[in-house]
Amino acid sequence: MQTFAMSDTSSEALRRVLTIGDYPVIARHLLPISVETVTALDIQRGERVLDVGVGNGNAAIEAARRGASVTGIDLTPAQIDLARARCADEGVDVDLRVGDAQSLDVPDASFDVVLSVMGMIFAPDHMRAAAEMARACRPGGRVAITAWDAGGWSSRWRDRTSHILPPPPPGAPKPDEWGNAEEVGRRLAAAGLEATVVERSFEFRFPSVGQALEVFLGAAGPFVQLMEIASSVGHGEEVVDELRAALEEANQAEDDSCLLPSPYLLAIGRCS
C-alpha cells in the first residue's frame, strides 16, 4: 500500500508510519502467516534465526518456541518495546534490537535463517534490504520473505482512491511492488538467492464490514496515514466511503460477517 508521506528522511517517515495506529491489533490477524512461514522454513532447535522487521514478535516468538536462538530487529523503538513485553509474557528469550533492514548491524554469514514477514518489503531501498538479508545468512542457510500478492482485496480500494489521492513522492517505500512473484524472484536473484516463490491463501476475518473498517482505519499505520493525507486535501469522508465500498465488494462471507481474501507470496531461498 503506497500511502507513505516522505516529508522527512525515508527512515524517519517510515518509522512514524510503523508506530501510529495500534499494531498489536493487526499482528493478531497476521499471526497465521508467521506460523506458516516458520513452519515452511522447518526451523530447528539450536538454529540461529534473524527476524527483520520483528514487529511485536509474531515470527520471532514462533521460532523461539521451536528452540531457535532468535534475534529480532525493527526500525522502531516502539515496536521493540512491544516485542520485549510480549516475549516476557510468552516466556521466550529473544535478542531484540533497533535497526534498519537496509543496514543490518550483524556480522556476515551469522545466521542459519533470515526471515521477514511483511516487514522488509517496506524498506525504501529494496535492493539493499534484500542484499543485507542474504549477507547475514550463512552459506547453505535459508532466507524467507512474505509480501501481499497483487490480487488481494486491497487492490480494489487502491483502484477506487487512485483518482483522489496524490501519488507518493519520489523515494517513498513501494511494498506493492513485491506483490508479483516474478519480480520477487528477480530481486532475490540479484541478491544472490535462488528462491522458490509460492502463493499462499489468507483471509482477514471480522464480525462485520463496519468492524473491518474500524480496525483498518484505527489500527493499521498505513491506513491511518492514508486518512491523514486524504483529510489534508479535503477528501477524508470520500476515502472512507470508497474504502467501505471496497470492503463490501471484496467481502466473501455468506452471513453478516466480513471475510477478505488476501493471498500472499512466500519466497524461500538458499544462500550459496
N, C-alpha and C positions, 0 to 999 in steps of 0.2 A: 504494500500500500504506500503510494508515494505522496505523503502529506507533510513532509518534513520542511520546516522553515529553517533556513540556514543563515540567519542574520548575524550569528556569531561564528566562531570556528566550528568546523564539522563535528569534532568530538564533543564540544560543549552543547551544541544544538541537539545532537543525538542523545547525550546524557539526560537532557531535560525531557525529551520525549519518552525515554525509558523509565523516567521517575514519576511523571504525572500520572494520574489515574490511580487504580488500585490493582497492581499487577497480581498479587496472590489470587484474586478472583479469577483472572484469566488463566493463571497457572493451573488452577484446579481443573479447568476444562481441558487444558493441553496435556495433562499428565499421561493419558494413554499413549501419546506419541513418544514421550520419553521412555516409557516402559517398552514399547515396541522397538525403539532404536537400541536400547541397551540389550534387549533380548537378541536382536538380529546380529549384534556385534559379538555375542557369546562371551561376554566379559567374565574372566575367571578370577578366582581368589589370588591375591598377590600381584595382579597386574597393576601397572601404573597408568592412571586414566586422567586426562586433562579435559575438563568441560569448559568450552569457550562460550561466554555469554551464559553464565550459570543461572541467571535469574534468581529465583528464590529457592533453587536447589532440586528441581524435579529429577533431572537425569543424574546429577551427582549423587543424590541420595540412593537412587536405584542401583547405581554402580557400587556404592559403598556397602549396601546390603549384601551384595554378592562377594564381599571380601576384598574388593579392589582398594588400592591406595589412591585416593582421589584428590585432585587439585581443581578448584573452580575459580575461574576468572570472569570478572564482569567490569564493564566500563563505569558503572555507577556505584558509589559507596552505599547508597540506599538499598540497592539490591543485595549487596554483600551483607549488610546488616540483617535483611530479611532472611537470607540463606543461613546465616550464622544462627539466628534464633530458631529456625525450623530444624536445622541439623541437631541442635541441642534437644529439641522436643522429640525428634525421631530417634535420638540415641546413636547417631552415627558421627564419625570423625571425618571431616573434610577440610583440607587446607584451602581457605578462601582468601582471595587477593583481588584488589582493584587493579585492573589492567586493560589494555587496548588490544583487541583482536588483530589489529594491523601491525602491532609491535609487541609480541609476547615476550615477557621478561622471564624466559625459561631457557635452559641450555638446549643445544641441538640434540636431536635423537634421544630425548629424555623420557618419552612416554611410549607405552605399548599401544595405547588407544588415545586418539584425539577426536573429540566429538563436539558438535554444536547443534542444538535443537532449536530451530527458529531464532538463532542468535547472530551468528557470523554473517548471515545474509543482509544484516542492516549496516555492515561496515561500508562506509563510502567508497573505499578503495578495495574492491572485491579481489583484485589480483594479489595485493599484498596480504590480505587476510587469508586467502587460500594457501599462498606460499608459506605463511607463518605456521599454519596448521601442519603442513607437510614437513616443515623444518623441525617442528617439535616432536615428530613421530620417528621412532627407531626404524631401521630397515626391517621389513617384514611385518611391521605393525599395521594397524588399521586406522583409517580416518573416515569419519562419517559426518554428513550434514543433512539436515532436513530443510525443505522450503515448500511454501504453498504452491500447489500446482496451479497453472494459469486457468484451469477450467473450474475453479471453485466458485462458491456463491458470491464472493466479493467482487468478481468481475462485473456483476450486474449493477452494483451501486456505483462502481467507477464509471461505467457507461452512462449512468443517469446523472452523475455530477460533473463529468468532464467539461461540460459547457458552462458550468457555474464558477468553478474554482480556478484560480490562476495556476499555470504549470509550475512544477517545482523548480527552484532556481538552480543554476549550474553548481555541481558539486554535491547536490543532495543525494542521500542514500537511495538506491533503487532496488529494494528487495524483490520486487515483482519480476525482475529480470532473471532471478534464479528459478522461476516457475516453469522453464522449458527444459525438458530432460536432455536434449542435445546440447543446449547451452551449458548446463551444469557439467556434462561430460567434457566439453571443450575447456571450461575454466579449470576443472580439476586436472585435466591432462596438462595444461600449461604450467600447473604447479608440480608436475612430475608424478601425478597419481593416475593410475588406470582404474577408473571407477565403474561400478555397475549401478545404474540408476533405475529404480523401480517406483511405480506409483502405488501408494497405499491409500486405502479409504479411511475417512474420518468424518464424523458429524458433530457439529455443535448442537447441543440439546438444551432447550429452555422450556419453562412451563407455558410460555406464550410468546407471541411476536413482540408484545409490549415489553416483556421481561428481557428479551434478547436486545431490543433497542436500548433499554435502560443500562444493561450490562456493558454493551459496546461503548456507548457514549459516556458512561461514568467511570469505567474501569480500564479500558484499553487506551494506553497512551496515544497511539497514532490517531484513534478516533477522537479523543479529547482535543488533540491539536487540530484535527480536521474541523471541529466545531469552532475553535478559536479563529481559524483562518476564515471560515465561512461567515462568522459573525462580524469579523472585521471589515468585510466587503459588503455587508448588508444582506447576506443570503442564509443566515442561520436557520430560520424556520423552513426555508425551501429545501435545504440539505436534509433536515430532519425528516421532512415529508418524503423526499426521494429515498432516503435510507430505509424508512418504514416500508415503502412500496417495494424496494428491492428485497427486503426480508420476506414480505408476503409472497412475492413472486417465486422466490427460491425455496420457500418452506415446503417440505415434503411430508410433514406429519399428517396423519389421517384423522386427527382429533383437533382439539383447541391448542395443543402444544406447538412447539416450533423445532423443527429438525432441519439443519442446514448442511447439506453435503459440502465438505471441504477437503477434497483429496489433497494429499501432499506427496512430495518426492523424497525418497530416501536414497541417498548416494553413499556407497561404501567403497573405499579404495584401499589398496595396499601400498605401503611405501617401499620403494625399491632401494 
